Structures are given as C-alpha cells and as structure tokens.
Amino acid sequence: MISRRKLIATGLSVTAGLVSAGCNDASSKAGWSPADPAAAGAAPSAEVRVTVTPAADATEVSPLVAVVVAAEGGTLKDVSVATGGKTVAGKLNDDGQTWRSTSKLAYGKTYTVTASVADSAGALTQHTSGFSTIKPSAVASVTFQASALTALRTGGTYGVGQPVMVNFSKPVKNHAEAEKAMLVESTPPVEGRWRWIDSHNAHWRPAKYWTPGTKISVKVNLFGSDLGKGVYGGADASTNFTIGPSRIAIADGSTHRMKVYIDDRMVRDIPVSMGMGGTTVGSNGRTVNYWTASGPHVVMTREPAHRMTSASYGIDNPRDPNFYDEVVKFCLRISYTGEFVHMADWNIPAHGRENTSHGCINVGPDHARWFYDTFRAGDVVDVRNTPRRMALTDGVSDWVVPWDKW
C-alpha cells in the first residue's frame, strides 16, 4: 500500500508536470521529466516509522511494563494510551522521538495506543495499536503485623524480639518471587533472612535480638509480582518502626524465679509459679498440656484485666478440678494458646517454691503491676527448664529456631 507520505510527494510531482506541459512544451527538450521529483525543486518526504512496545495485539502483558512509542523519520505530536476512559500518564522526550509512560498499568485491561506523527514536510499520520494486560485469578494485599492478634503500628516502638511480619491476604506459592518484592532496611544495618511460617505469613529477623535504638524500614513492592497459581500482588505497601530498650525476662521452671534484665542489667528477681505439668483431654477432644512451654516468647498484648476460662480449651465442667473461670489482672500474653504473665494473688504461697499454674507465669501483686507497667509488645520472656518446647506457630516464636536453621 502506498503511504500518505508517498502520495503527497507523488502528487506534487504530477502537478508540476501538468503546468509545465501547458506553458512551455520546450521544457522536455531541456531535460526535465515529470517522473523526476528533484527537477520540481522539492525532495520527497522520508518515510515515517512508528514502533510501539508492547507490540500490537500482545496479551498477558505485565502491568509493570512501560509503554514506549518511538518515531523514526518523523516527530511525535501527540500520544494517548487509554482504557475505559482513563489515560496513562507519560512523557515525550525533548526531540519528540520517544514517548514513555510514567504511571503503572492496571490488571485485566485492554489498552489502545494512539500516536499522531508529523513527517519532515509537516504532514500528520496516525498510528493505532492495542494490547491487554494480565488478568489474575486473585490479587493479594499485605498487612504488617506485630502478632496475629495486633497490627504493627507504623512509627511505633517495639521490643528487641519483634520480627518483621508480613501477612498476605491470599496464599503465596512462589515464595522466591514474593521475597524479591520485600525489602527490609535498618539503621544500623544488620543481616537478616525471611522464613515462611505458612503460605500466608513471612517473617524476617536478624541472627540475634535487635540492638536498642535500631530503626527499621519495610517496603513491599508487591504490585505486578507473580505469587503463583494465578495470584498476583496488589498495591505496594510500606511501614517503619523503632526498637526500644532491651527488656528480657528469663523465667526458670526449676528455680521458680524470673530474672528481669533491662539493657543487659538485672533489675528485678521475681518469685513465680509456672505450669504444673501433665495433660488432660477436654470435652472437645483436645489434649491440653499444663507445662509452660520452654523457649523465647515475645509479648504480644497487654491487658489490665482478662477473663480466663478453661472452657476455652474444652474443660467446661465446673466440677472438674481443672475448671476455672476468673477475671485476672495485669496480663501480658506471650502465646496464642493462652500463656500469660499475670498477677495471681491467690497463689502466693507457691511463688518461688513450686509450679502449680495451668501454664501461665503467676506473679505476686507488686511484681505483677511493675512488670505490666514496664514490658511492652516485642519484649522477650524466655522460659527455660520445662519439658515442653514452644512451637513456632504458637505466638511470635521466631527465636525458638536457631539461626542456622532459620
């Protein structure tokens, strides 16, 4: 097909030939030919070529791909990339040769690219093409958590045991791709690694507890990430938090004492009573273990009062010797299965002498109030010398895993 540019050039030559033939037939004798445009005093316009990326009719295009329109032999005058009445922002370079999008595309859309181009003679032509983007089966968002019970507060201050916790709203199959999208930076810098607790939750922690005063920034550049099984990342997200003073309590099941260290200095030695041991089976068929689990626990919530009842795990008969239903004061939760550090004024004779609780760390009134006022989310309660090991999924339990296995 003859392009419009060639038609314009040919038309000029033919017109010049007709005028010359009518006015001076002798011109042919001077060597002028109507087939020779140069003899008319005008060179033909160069052919304009327009290239669009993504290519015309491309499908399954990543929304992260930049749309690029380039002109060769001409100048771009106007470029539009649109879908459903919405246009994509872009910028034309100074010489008018290249236009590049500056905003992201969307999932599951068909885009029309329209470019108006001027050739060297100023004649305009229009180029139109289209493409479509990936249509995910599901789109995953992320939230940042301090635990499964509480969201991480952006700008908040947490204890030295607080890991970075990212929760995905959809299951993630492609862990490696997700990890590429997740960036953790700290001041001062520290080495750390990701571990997937399950298909929805990824945790990042350093080899040792954070240094007090560390500032942590987390960015998840999720949009466009292929998370596997047709799931793609939704909106990007970010957060930041700061590490407060080092507050670590070491509760020993053999000595019945809990020693509390703040910034590596022991500030209090508290008599306690811990889990009495043994197991029972509740009415729901669940086996209940009455040992306090060994391993580093992380404080998740603080409550001035909390109702504790054995019915929550199937011991619902008031005549059962293990039945209880009480409102307890000064409670700091350290596991999902119901371990707390809390006041137990009814159990003072056992404090420092024997383990008689149903799994919590019982503390006397004055110590309980001080501990409640002092410890915060992310602080560490490290339980030692009990026969049951804390499970990775029973709280913010990341530190129970040795670094070489993380």
C-alpha positions as CSV (number, residue, x, y, z in Angstrom):
1,M,0.0,0.0,0.0
2,I,1.3,3.5,-0.8
3,S,1.6,5.5,2.4
4,R,0.1,9.0,2.7
5,R,3.6,10.4,2.7
6,K,4.4,8.9,-0.7
7,L,1.1,10.0,-2.1
8,I,1.8,13.6,-1.1
9,A,5.2,13.5,-2.8
10,T,3.9,11.9,-5.9
11,G,1.0,14.4,-6.1
12,L,3.4,17.3,-6.0
13,S,5.5,15.9,-9.0
14,V,2.4,15.2,-11.1
15,T,1.0,18.7,-10.6
16,A,4.3,20.3,-11.6
17,G,4.4,18.3,-14.8
18,L,0.9,19.3,-15.9
19,V,1.7,23.0,-15.5
20,S,5.0,22.8,-17.5
21,A,3.4,20.9,-20.3
22,G,0.7,23.6,-20.8
23,C,3.1,26.6,-20.7
24,N,6.2,25.6,-22.3
25,D,6.4,22.3,-24.3
26,A,10.1,23.0,-24.9
27,S,10.9,22.2,-21.3
28,S,11.1,18.5,-22.2
29,K,13.9,19.3,-24.6
30,A,15.8,20.9,-21.6
31,G,16.0,17.5,-19.9
32,W,13.1,18.0,-17.4
33,S,11.0,14.9,-16.7
34,P,7.7,14.7,-14.7
35,A,8.9,11.5,-13.1
36,D,11.9,13.2,-11.6
37,P,10.7,15.0,-8.3
38,A,14.1,16.6,-7.8
39,A,13.6,18.6,-11.0
40,A,10.5,20.2,-9.4
41,G,12.7,21.7,-6.7
42,A,11.3,19.5,-3.8
43,A,12.8,16.3,-2.2
44,P,10.4,13.5,-1.3
45,S,9.5,13.2,2.4
46,A,11.3,10.5,4.4
47,E,9.1,7.5,5.3
48,V,7.9,7.7,9.0
49,R,8.1,4.5,11.1
50,V,6.3,4.1,14.4
51,T,7.3,1.4,16.9
52,V,5.1,0.6,20.0
53,T,6.0,-1.5,23.0
54,P,4.1,-3.7,23.9
55,A,3.6,-4.9,20.4
56,A,0.2,-4.7,18.7
57,D,-2.3,-7.3,20.0
58,A,0.1,-8.5,22.8
59,T,-1.7,-10.3,25.6
60,E,-0.8,-11.2,29.2
61,V,1.3,-8.0,29.4
62,S,2.7,-7.3,32.9
63,P,1.3,-4.1,34.3
64,L,4.8,-3.1,35.3
65,V,5.9,-2.9,31.6
66,A,6.5,0.7,30.4
67,V,4.6,1.7,27.2
68,V,7.1,3.2,24.8
69,V,6.2,4.8,21.5
70,A,9.1,5.7,19.2
71,A,9.1,7.6,15.8
72,E,11.8,7.2,13.1
73,G,11.8,9.7,10.3
74,G,9.2,12.0,12.0
75,T,8.2,13.7,15.2
76,L,5.6,12.6,17.7
77,K,3.0,15.3,18.2
78,D,0.5,13.5,20.5
79,V,0.4,10.1,22.2
80,S,-2.6,8.6,24.1
81,V,-2.7,5.3,26.0
82,A,-6.2,4.7,27.3
83,T,-8.6,2.2,28.6
84,G,-12.2,2.7,29.7
85,G,-11.9,6.5,29.6
86,K,-8.8,6.5,31.7
87,T,-5.4,7.6,30.3
88,V,-1.9,6.5,31.3
89,A,0.4,9.4,32.2
90,G,3.5,9.7,30.1
91,K,6.3,12.0,28.9
92,L,7.6,12.9,25.5
93,N,11.4,13.5,25.2
94,D,12.8,16.8,24.1
95,D,13.4,15.8,20.5
96,G,9.9,14.4,20.0
97,Q,11.2,11.0,19.1
98,T,10.1,8.9,22.1
99,W,7.2,8.8,24.5
100,R,7.3,6.7,27.7
101,S,4.6,6.0,30.2
102,T,5.3,7.3,33.7
103,S,2.4,5.5,35.6
104,K,1.6,1.9,36.0
105,L,-0.9,-0.1,34.0
106,A,-3.7,-2.0,35.6
107,Y,-4.6,-5.7,35.7
108,G,-7.1,-7.2,33.2
109,K,-7.4,-4.2,30.9
110,T,-7.2,-3.7,27.1
111,Y,-5.3,-0.5,26.2
112,T,-5.5,1.5,23.0
113,V,-2.3,3.3,21.9
114,T,-2.9,6.3,19.5
115,A,0.1,8.3,18.2
116,S,0.0,11.3,15.9
117,V,3.2,11.8,13.9
118,A,4.5,14.6,11.7
119,D,6.8,13.8,8.8
120,S,9.6,16.1,7.6
121,A,7.1,18.0,5.5
122,G,4.7,18.5,8.4
123,A,2.1,16.1,7.2
124,L,0.4,14.2,10.0
125,T,-0.4,10.5,10.2
126,Q,-1.9,8.5,13.0
127,H,-0.8,5.1,14.3
128,T,-3.2,3.0,16.4
129,S,-2.5,-0.4,18.1
130,G,-3.6,-2.2,21.2
131,F,-2.6,-4.7,23.9
132,S,-4.1,-6.3,27.0
133,T,-2.6,-6.9,30.5
134,I,-2.6,-10.0,32.8
135,K,-5.9,-10.9,34.4
136,P,-5.1,-12.5,37.7
137,S,-7.3,-15.2,39.3
138,A,-6.8,-13.3,42.6
139,V,-5.0,-10.2,43.8
140,A,-3.2,-10.4,47.2
141,S,-2.8,-7.5,49.6
142,V,-0.4,-7.3,52.5
143,T,-0.7,-6.1,56.1
144,F,2.2,-5.7,58.6
145,Q,1.6,-7.4,62.0
146,A,3.2,-7.2,65.4
147,S,1.4,-10.6,66.0
148,A,-1.5,-12.5,64.6
149,L,-3.6,-10.5,67.2
150,T,-2.4,-7.0,66.5
151,A,-1.3,-4.9,63.6
152,L,2.1,-3.3,63.5
153,R,1.9,0.5,64.3
154,T,3.8,2.5,61.7
155,G,6.2,4.7,63.6
156,G,5.7,2.6,66.7
157,T,8.3,1.4,69.2
158,Y,8.8,-2.3,69.9
159,G,11.0,-4.6,71.9
160,V,14.2,-6.3,70.8
161,G,12.4,-9.5,70.0
162,Q,9.9,-8.0,67.4
163,P,10.4,-9.6,64.0
164,V,9.1,-8.1,60.7
165,M,5.9,-9.9,60.0
166,V,4.1,-9.7,56.6
167,N,0.7,-11.2,56.1
168,F,-0.6,-11.9,52.6
169,S,-4.4,-12.0,52.1
170,K,-4.0,-14.8,49.6
171,P,-1.8,-17.9,49.7
172,V,1.6,-17.5,48.2
173,K,3.1,-20.3,46.2
174,N,6.0,-18.5,44.7
175,H,8.0,-17.6,47.8
176,A,11.1,-16.5,45.9
177,E,9.1,-14.0,43.8
178,A,7.4,-12.6,46.9
179,E,10.8,-12.2,48.7
180,K,12.1,-10.2,45.8
181,A,9.4,-7.7,46.4
182,M,10.0,-7.4,50.2
183,L,12.9,-5.1,51.3
184,V,13.9,-4.7,54.9
185,E,16.5,-1.9,55.8
186,S,17.8,-1.0,59.2
187,T,19.9,1.7,60.8
188,P,22.4,0.4,61.8
189,P,22.4,-2.2,59.1
190,V,22.0,-5.9,60.2
191,E,21.9,-9.2,58.3
192,G,18.5,-10.9,58.3
193,R,16.5,-13.5,56.5
194,W,12.9,-14.4,55.6
195,R,11.2,-17.5,56.7
196,W,7.7,-18.6,55.7
197,I,5.6,-19.6,58.7
198,D,2.8,-20.8,56.4
199,S,1.5,-19.9,52.9
200,H,0.2,-16.5,54.1
201,N,2.9,-15.3,56.5
202,A,6.5,-14.4,56.0
203,H,8.8,-13.3,58.9
204,W,12.1,-11.6,58.8
205,R,14.6,-11.5,61.7
206,P,18.3,-10.9,62.4
207,A,20.5,-13.6,63.9
208,K,20.3,-12.0,67.3
209,Y,17.8,-9.7,69.1
210,W,17.8,-6.2,67.7
211,T,20.1,-3.6,69.1
212,P,18.1,-0.9,71.1
213,G,17.6,2.2,69.0
214,T,17.6,0.4,65.7
215,K,15.3,2.0,63.1
216,I,13.7,-0.5,60.7
217,S,12.0,0.3,57.3
218,V,10.0,-2.2,55.4
219,K,8.9,-1.9,51.8
220,V,6.8,-4.4,49.8
221,N,6.8,-3.6,46.1
222,L,4.1,-6.1,45.6
223,F,2.2,-4.8,42.5
224,G,2.9,-7.0,39.5
225,S,4.5,-9.8,41.4
226,D,3.6,-13.3,40.2
227,L,2.9,-15.1,43.5
228,G,1.9,-18.4,41.8
229,K,-1.3,-20.2,41.0
230,G,-2.7,-17.2,39.2
231,V,-2.3,-14.9,42.3
232,Y,-0.6,-11.5,41.7
233,G,0.4,-8.8,44.0
234,G,-1.8,-5.9,44.8
235,A,-0.9,-2.4,46.0
236,D,2.6,-1.7,47.2
237,A,3.0,-1.1,51.0
238,S,5.5,0.2,53.5
239,T,6.0,0.7,57.2
240,N,8.6,1.5,59.8
241,F,9.2,1.1,63.5
242,T,11.9,1.6,66.1
243,I,13.4,-0.7,68.7
244,G,13.2,0.5,72.3
245,P,15.3,-0.5,75.3
246,S,16.3,-4.2,75.7
247,R,13.8,-5.8,78.1
248,I,14.3,-9.5,78.6
249,A,12.8,-11.7,81.4
250,I,14.2,-15.2,82.0
251,A,11.7,-17.5,83.7
252,D,13.2,-20.7,85.1
253,G,11.0,-23.6,85.7
254,S,13.5,-25.3,88.0
255,T,14.3,-22.3,90.3
256,H,10.8,-20.8,90.2
257,R,12.3,-17.4,89.6
258,M,12.0,-14.8,86.8
259,K,15.0,-12.5,86.4
260,V,14.4,-9.3,84.5
261,Y,17.1,-7.6,82.6
262,I,16.9,-4.1,81.1
263,D,19.7,-3.1,78.7
264,D,21.7,-6.1,80.0
265,R,21.4,-5.2,83.7
266,M,19.4,-7.3,86.0
267,V,16.8,-5.0,87.7
268,R,14.4,-7.5,89.4
269,D,14.4,-11.1,90.6
270,I,10.7,-12.2,90.8
271,P,9.4,-15.4,92.5
272,V,7.0,-17.1,90.2
273,S,4.9,-20.3,89.8
274,M,4.7,-21.8,86.4
275,G,2.9,-24.7,84.6
276,M,2.2,-27.7,86.9
277,G,2.7,-30.2,84.1
278,G,0.6,-33.1,83.0
279,T,-2.1,-33.3,80.4
280,T,-5.9,-33.8,80.2
281,V,-8.4,-34.1,77.4
282,G,-11.2,-31.6,77.1
283,S,-14.8,-32.2,76.0
284,N,-13.9,-31.0,72.5
285,G,-11.3,-33.9,72.3
286,R,-8.3,-31.5,72.5
287,T,-5.4,-32.6,74.6
288,V,-4.3,-29.9,77.0
289,N,-0.7,-29.6,78.2
290,Y,-0.2,-27.9,81.5
291,W,3.6,-27.3,81.2
292,T,4.7,-23.7,80.4
293,A,6.5,-24.1,77.1
294,S,10.2,-23.5,77.0
295,G,11.7,-21.1,74.6
296,P,11.9,-17.3,73.9
297,H,8.4,-15.9,73.9
298,V,7.6,-12.3,72.7
299,V,5.0,-10.1,74.4
300,M,2.0,-9.7,72.1
301,T,-0.7,-7.9,74.1
302,R,-1.1,-6.1,77.4
303,E,-4.5,-6.1,79.2
304,P,-5.3,-4.6,82.6
305,A,-7.8,-7.4,83.0
306,H,-8.6,-10.5,81.1
307,R,-11.2,-13.2,81.6
308,M,-9.5,-16.6,81.7
309,T,-11.7,-19.8,81.5
310,S,-10.8,-23.4,81.0
311,A,-13.9,-23.7,78.8
312,S,-11.8,-22.1,76.0
313,Y,-9.9,-25.4,75.6
314,G,-12.7,-27.8,76.5
315,I,-12.7,-28.0,80.3
316,D,-16.2,-26.8,80.8
317,N,-17.5,-28.9,83.7
318,P,-17.4,-26.8,86.9
319,R,-16.8,-30.0,88.9
320,D,-13.6,-30.8,87.0
321,P,-10.6,-30.0,89.3
322,N,-9.0,-28.2,86.3
323,F,-12.0,-26.0,85.7
324,Y,-11.6,-22.2,86.2
325,D,-13.3,-19.0,85.1
326,E,-11.8,-15.9,86.5
327,V,-11.0,-12.2,85.6
328,V,-7.3,-11.8,86.1
329,K,-5.4,-8.5,86.4
330,F,-2.1,-7.2,84.8
331,C,-2.0,-9.7,81.9
332,L,0.7,-9.8,79.2
333,R,0.0,-12.5,76.6
334,I,3.1,-14.5,75.4
335,S,1.4,-17.3,73.4
336,Y,-1.6,-17.9,71.2
337,T,-2.6,-20.9,73.3
338,G,-3.2,-18.8,76.4
339,E,0.2,-18.4,78.2
340,F,0.3,-15.1,80.1
341,V,2.5,-13.4,82.7
342,H,-0.2,-12.2,85.1
343,M,-1.0,-11.4,88.7
344,A,-2.0,-14.4,90.8
345,D,-2.5,-13.2,94.4
346,W,-4.4,-16.4,95.3
347,N,-1.3,-18.4,94.6
348,I,1.4,-16.5,96.5
349,P,2.4,-19.4,98.7
350,A,3.6,-21.3,95.6
351,H,5.6,-18.4,94.2
352,G,9.3,-19.2,94.2
353,R,8.6,-22.7,95.5
354,E,6.6,-24.8,93.1
355,N,4.9,-24.8,89.8
356,T,1.1,-25.0,90.2
357,S,-0.4,-23.0,87.4
358,H,-2.3,-24.2,84.3
359,G,0.6,-22.9,82.1
360,C,0.8,-19.2,82.8
361,I,3.6,-17.5,84.8
362,N,2.0,-16.5,88.1
363,V,3.4,-13.3,89.7
364,G,2.6,-11.6,93.0
365,P,0.7,-8.2,93.1
366,D,3.6,-5.8,93.4
367,H,5.8,-7.6,90.9
368,A,2.8,-8.1,88.5
369,R,2.0,-4.4,88.5
370,W,5.7,-3.4,87.9
371,F,6.1,-6.0,85.1
372,Y,2.9,-4.8,83.5
373,D,4.0,-1.2,83.6
374,T,7.5,-2.0,82.3
375,F,7.1,-4.5,79.5
376,R,5.8,-3.8,76.0
377,A,5.0,-5.6,72.7
378,G,8.1,-7.1,71.3
379,D,9.8,-7.6,74.7
380,V,11.1,-11.1,75.4
381,V,10.0,-13.6,78.1
382,D,12.5,-16.5,77.8
383,V,11.1,-19.7,79.5
384,R,13.7,-22.3,80.5
385,N,13.9,-25.7,82.1
386,T,10.5,-27.1,81.3
387,P,9.9,-30.4,79.4
388,R,7.7,-28.9,76.7
389,R,9.2,-26.9,73.8
390,M,7.4,-23.9,72.3
391,A,6.0,-24.4,68.8
392,L,7.0,-21.9,66.0
393,T,3.3,-21.2,65.4
394,D,2.3,-20.7,69.0
395,G,2.9,-17.0,69.2
396,V,5.7,-14.7,68.0
397,S,8.1,-17.6,68.4
398,D,10.7,-16.9,65.8
399,W,13.6,-17.0,68.2
400,V,13.0,-20.7,69.1
401,V,14.5,-21.5,65.7
402,P,18.4,-21.4,65.7
403,W,19.8,-19.0,63.2
404,D,21.5,-21.7,61.1
405,K,18.0,-23.3,60.6
406,W,16.1,-20.0,60.0
